[in-house]
Amino acid sequence: MHAQGLVKCVEWFIKHGYTRLVAFVPAPYSQEPAGISLRKNVADDIPALAELEARGLVHLTPSQGDDDAFIIQYAFDNDGYIVSNDNYR
């Protein structure tokens, strides 16, 4: 996962006046692998994700759950909109 792309996206929305903003990241992407790993499901910039999470701008979805349903439910519960390049199947 390219964390800097997410950082740029979040910054764009903030720059354009959005104050209530949450980006969702599957939990495995945000976790540092133990030792050297070639896993593809780890973000390339974990500190950047951690900073966004500390600012309340990133929420982690359950690692073994249905992240699509989680995001849709969050948006519904918070009267929010979803902006995504996901297919939501």
C-alpha positions, 0 to 999 in steps of 0.5 A: 500500500502506498501510504503517501498517496493516502496522505496526499488524499487526506491533505487535499480534502483538508485543504478544500475545507473538509473538517470531518474526514476519516480514511479507512485502512485494513489493520494489517496494512498498518502493522510492522512485520516482524523481521524482514518480510516480503508481505505485500499487505504492509504499507510502505510508510507505516509512520505516516499512517500512524501519524494520520491515525494519531490525528484521528484521520485514519481508522483501522478496519477489522483485520479479518472482517468485511471492510466494505460493510464496516465502512458502509455502516460507519458512513451510515451511522455518521451521516457520511459519504464514501469516496473510494476506488473500491468496487464494494461487492 
